[in-house]
Amino acid sequence: MNVTCTNTIADAVKLNTTIKNSRSADQIQIHGTRPLNATVVLLGDRSYEGDSRTGTVLRQASGSNLPALLASDSWNGDWTYAGDPIRIAQLTLDGNSSANSSTNALVIRPWLRVIEDLQVENAPADGIQITSVSKNGVGLQGSEVNGHVSNVFVTNSGSVGIHVVDPGNSVTDWSLLDSWVAYPGQSAIYMG
């Protein structure tokens, strides 16, 4: 499935509608630059891919102050289980921290997740947050294993570059490889 950005606020609705209408195993191709004024909810059993870090840029619209720019369905829906696998690749997430507050650029909660070749910049809060706690504080009743994060560049996060939020020891058995974090507000990588 292809989604071409028109660089307008309506793009957030367009992207969420495309994802909602997709089917298991679909690859959702995102093209161009898009300002987002709503969290993009990533459904499991799908792949989300841009053209390149400079060819696909998802940027938080000024004054939106979203809890997350992109988030997995299990986090957004307050599920007690981790959610199905998701792959995200070849794009840039820009939290637009100069015109927003409290936003995590990417919040992810499924098992068998793959995050690769991403640039995450200017997140008002965390750049990438891997969490066992949902949007409204619901904890996992199982585990969130077998994740893979590689070749990501996280820069200028207001809080933590790559943050594992896991009070229940559910985020285990995953890898973080060949990645860089620059200019975090607090820590480059924090697990707790």
N, C-alpha and C positions, 0 to 999 in steps of 0.2 A: 504494500500500500504506500502511495506517495502523498506527502503533504508539502505543498509549496507555499512558503511564507509570502505574505504581501506587505510585511513590515507595518502592520496595524494592530491595534488592541484586539480586534476580532480574531486574531490568530490563535489566542489561547482557547477560545471556544472551538475553533476549527480543529485544532490539534486534539483536544479532549474528545470531541465528537468522533474523529477518525479512530482514535484508540478505542472508544466505547463500542464502535461498530466493527472493530476488527475481530478476528477469530484466533483461537489457539494456534500457535506455530507461525503466525504472520510475522513478516518483517516490515516494520514501519520506517520508511525512508523520509527523513526530514530535510528540506532544502531551504537555504536562505537564512535571513535574519528575522527574528520575531520577538517583539516585546510581549511579555506575559503579565497579565493582571490577575491571573488565577493559577493555582497550583495545577500542574500537569500530573495526572494520576496514571502511573504506569501499571497496566494489567500484566499479570504473570503469563508465562508460556509464550512470550513475545520477545522480539529483538527490536531495539530502537537504534537507528544508525543515521548519522549525518553524512554530509559530503566530505568534510574535513574539519579540523579545528577552526579554520578561518572561513570555510564555506557554509557552515551551519552554526549560528550563534543564537542561543535562547537567553534573552536578557529581561530581567525583571523591570516592568514599567515603573516609572517614578511614582512614589506614594502608595504602592500596592501593599508593602509590608506583609508579605505572605509568610506563613509558617515554613513553607518549603517551595522552592521553584519547581523541582521535580520530586515526586515521592511515589513509592510503591503502594499498591492497593492495600496490602496488609497493614501498613502503617496508617494510611489515611482512613481505612475502614474500621480500625480498632479491633482487628481479629486477634484471637488467642493463638493462632498458628502462623507460621512464617510467611506463607504465600509461595506461589510457584516461581520457577526460575525466570530471571530477566537478564537480558544482555543490553548494555548501553555502550555505544562506541562512536568515535570520530565526530565530536562536536564540542562546542564551548558553552559553558553555563556562566552567565555574568549576573551576579546578584545585585549590581548597581547600588553598592553600599552608600554612595554619596547622596542618594535620594530615597533610601529605605532603611528600615531597622529590623532586627531580630530574625531575619530570614536565613535558613540553612539552604544552600544551593541544591544539594541532592541528599534525600533521606531514603535509605534503602533498608528493606527488612526481609526479603525472600531468601530461601536457601538456594544454593547452586547459582548464585548471581555472578555475572561477569561484567566488570567495569573496565574498559580499556580505551586507550588513546583519547583521553578527555582532557580538556583544559577547564579548570574551575577558578573563577576570579571574582574578586570584590564581593564575596558573600558577607552580609552584615554579621552573621553568626558563624556556623561551621561551614566549611567547604563541602566535604563529604561526610555524612553521618551514617554509620552502620549501627543499627539499634535493635535491641530486643524489646523496646518499649514503644507503644503506638502513640499516635497523635494526642490521645487523651489519657495516656498513662497505663494502658492495658499491657500487661506483661505476657510474654510467650509461655505457653504450657509445655512446649517442647524445645527443640533446638533450631538453630539457623546456621547450618554447616555448609562446607564446601564452596565458599565464595572465593572469587579471584579478582584482585584489583591490580592492574599493571599499566605502565606507561601513562600515568596521569601526572599533570602539573597543576598543583593547587597554589594559588598565590593571593595574597592580600585578604585573608579571611579575618573577620572581626574577632573570632574566638579561636577555634582549633581547625587546622588544615584537614586532617583526617581523624575523625572522632568515633571511637567505638563506645556506645552507651549501652552497658550490659550489666545491670545490677544482679541478674540471676544466672550468670555463667552459661548463657545460651548461644552466644556468638563464638563458635569454636571451629577449629579445623579449616582455616582459610589462609590465603596467601596475599601478601602485599609486596609487589615486585617492581623494580625498575621505575620508580616514581620520585617526584620531587615536590617539596613544599617550601614556599618562600613567603616571608613576611606575615606569619600568623599573628593575631592579636595576643594569643596566649601560648599554645603549644603547637608544634608541627604535627605530631601524632600523639594522641592521648587515648588510653584504654582504661575505662573504669565504669 
